[in-house]
Amino acid sequence: MSAVETTKKTSTRGFASMDPEKQRAIARKGGESVPHEKRSFSQNPGLAAEAGRKGGQSVNPNKRSFSRNHTLASEAGRKGGHASHGGPKKPGVE
């Protein structure tokens, strides 16, 4: 094989293959399309709090178990971490 045949071909398509300045220009346009009052929770803590309350109220109070049971929340977090990162499994489970 020649050196040309062994080189890795990269795509010239898609956002990741674009020049970084062009990526920034496109990203800027996305931010501009959002109305100013809805642009960022970090700029408006009241809006963020309101959204959080609205989301919390949409969940049935009987199903808000993580807020009342820290151990259950910890176990679920560990289970999710193990599933996504290949961590140890429970004994007896294959």
Secondary structure, DSSP 8 states (H G I E B T S, - for coil): --HHHHS------SGGGS-HHHHHHHHHHHHHTS-GGGS-TTT-HHHHHHHHHHHHHTS-GGG-HHHH-HHHHHHHHHHHHHHHHT----TT--
